[in-house]
Amino acid sequence: MSFVPYGRQSISDADIEAVVGVLRSDFLTQGPVVERFEAGIAAAVEAPHCVAVNSATAALHIACLALGVGPGDIVWTSPVSFVASSNCALYCGATVDFVDIDPATLNLSVRKLEEKLIEAQAAGRLPKAVIPVHLCGLPCDMAAIGALARRYGFKVIEDASHAIGARDNGRPVGDCAHSDITVFSFHPVKIITTGEGGCAVTRDPELARRLALVRSHGITRDEALMAEPSHGPWYYEQVELGYNYRMTEMQAALGLSQLQRLDAFVADRHRLADRYDAQLADLPLDLPRRVAESYSGLHLYVVQLRLGEIGATHREVFEALRARGLGVNLHYIPIYLQPYYRALGFRPGHCPAAEAYYARAISIPLFHGMSEAQQDQVVAALRHVVR
Ligand SMILES: *Cc1c(COP(=O)(O)O)cnc(C)c1O
């Protein structure tokens, strides 16, 4: 019995050669490969501008900054996400709140978003930005969220950390047709990797300029943006408070090489997910919902236990799967239940659907390069444990 992780990277010889090539070149950072990677992502997701950074967490932070999120503002996101989806607003001094999920899709519920907007408008507390998360790679209903954004005047940042390569009504996630900025992650468990890394894409050239500015200390060498005439060829100006969130050339080379296999990676995830769908259908599990008009990135395959039909608790099932060598995981603990968020005033019961999901969800292994034998081990273990 071998250990099967829930997710892992797939590295080819071409990936290794690409990174080695950079190591032998003149630039390890701030060279030409980051720009080529940005152009590659922009082409793949059909958005004109891409700013690569050293994590999706950094991308979410600069997205909030570029949109002017600051003290006094409110940002809403989904409670069923990684903490980075809401921490980005706290970094900017804003406050956060959560819109409960739709149990069918596990994404932020558009109906609950609308209800919360009506209440917020009456209270004069409308959000500055909303951050929908395409959980497990399944696209949110962005047309509906975009329509609400226009009606209520908020900005939209898509957290597409799970969803590069996904499509919605035939359009790639990241084209920003219904949002201001979309963020991707290239952490090794995600669909393509740069080790650590992320990016923000947008259709708006002014937002792209602001994203690039705060990525690198708020420093510009563009005279058009300077407060005073240049002092000479060495001159640059810091015009805002930025950070060092730059991606290295090695990371970009790995990402560019991985990007060539993006469609194959996602197709393989679909092949494996289809096998799970067939082989787990008779078990007391609710399997991931497929949505007709979407092609999921399938970053995760989450099963939800029908606990009334299983003679064990959620925790017992989870521990039994771990004991059988499965690197099962749980995505995610509702963010507001974290002690840091409870200290901000959040309490259990805030988002009942998110908590009901948390009480019965398990992410089972799914990654490019997973063998059918490994998958059979997962199915056999689940079959044994939930029966
Ligand atoms: C992984 C992840 C992030 C953070 O990505 P990093 O690149 O690790 O910073 C943010 N949001 C979601 C939904 C994620 O899954």
The ligand as an ORCA input file, in Angstrom:
! r2SCAN-3c Opt
* xyz 0 1
  C      -3.932     28.201     -3.063
  C      -4.962     29.259     -2.912
  C      -4.650     30.594     -2.653
  C      -3.263     31.048     -2.333
  O      -2.363     30.674     -3.296
  P      -0.788     30.862     -3.043
  O      -0.249     30.877     -4.444
  O      -0.366     29.669     -2.269
  O      -0.581     32.128     -2.333
  C      -5.663     31.530     -2.625
  N      -6.933     31.175     -2.818
  C      -7.287     29.895     -3.052
  C      -8.717     29.573     -3.297
  C      -6.318     28.902     -3.087
  O      -6.658     27.628     -3.279
*
